[in-house]
Amino acid sequence: MPCRQSHTIFLREALARRARCADEVRSQLSIRLLSVCGYDPVGDMITADGVQGSALTKFVDRFFADPNVAYLDARNAQPGCFAERIDRRV
């Protein structure tokens, strides 16, 4: 069953482009405790766990070993704010 949440959404009026990183963990994620959820292609959550950001790379590899996981959402665990979407390499 999908996880429902209601929370504040912050928008940036002058955002020129989205940050894109490939095969790296952004420094601001590496210092945080994260809650990571794995979703199937239709958006249903199929797995979740907590991880220290410094171990995120190994954690992502472990989740993507499951062929049913299409993408991951990482949140800052303590305030619960969305941090990043992590897509499977194509």
C-alpha positions in Angstrom: 0.0 0.0 0.0 1.4 3.4 -0.9 2.4 5.8 1.9 0.2 8.9 2.2 1.7 12.1 3.7 0.7 15.7 3.9 3.3 18.3 4.5 4.5 21.7 3.4 5.8 22.0 -0.2 8.5 24.6 -0.9 8.8 26.0 -4.4 11.6 28.0 -5.9 10.5 30.6 -8.4 13.8 31.2 -10.1 15.1 27.6 -10.2 16.9 27.3 -13.5 17.5 23.6 -13.6 17.3 20.5 -11.4 20.5 19.1 -10.0 21.5 15.8 -11.6 24.1 13.5 -10.2 25.3 10.2 -11.6 27.1 7.6 -9.6 27.7 9.9 -6.6 26.2 10.9 -3.3 25.7 14.6 -2.8 27.7 15.8 0.2 24.6 17.1 2.0 23.1 13.6 1.9 26.3 11.9 3.1 26.1 13.6 6.5 22.5 12.8 7.3 20.4 9.9 8.6 18.1 9.0 5.8 14.9 7.0 5.3 14.9 5.4 1.9 11.8 3.8 0.3 11.9 1.6 -2.8 9.0 1.8 -5.3 7.8 -0.4 -8.2 7.2 1.1 -11.6 3.6 2.1 -10.8 4.6 3.9 -7.6 3.7 1.3 -4.9 6.2 1.1 -2.0 7.7 -2.4 -1.8 10.6 -1.9 0.6 12.0 0.7 3.1 14.9 1.1 5.5 17.0 3.6 7.3 20.6 4.3 6.5 23.4 6.7 7.4 24.1 8.8 4.3 27.8 7.8 4.3 26.6 4.2 3.5 24.0 5.2 0.9 25.9 3.9 -2.2 26.0 0.3 -0.9 22.4 0.6 0.3 21.2 1.7 -3.2 23.1 -1.2 -4.8 21.4 -3.6 -2.4 17.9 -2.2 -3.1 18.4 -2.2 -6.9 19.5 -5.9 -6.7 15.7 -6.5 -6.5 14.4 -6.2 -10.2 11.0 -5.0 -8.9 12.5 -1.8 -7.5 12.2 0.9 -10.1 13.3 3.9 -8.1 14.1 5.1 -4.5 13.0 8.2 -2.6 15.4 9.4 0.1 14.1 11.6 3.0 15.9 13.2 5.8 14.9 10.8 8.6 14.5 13.2 11.5 12.5 16.1 9.9 11.1 13.8 7.2 11.7 16.2 4.4 12.1 14.8 0.9 15.7 14.9 -0.2 16.2 13.1 -3.4 14.8 10.6 -6.0 17.3 7.9 -7.0 16.6 6.2 -10.3 18.0 2.9 -11.5 20.8 3.2 -14.1 19.7 2.7 -17.7 
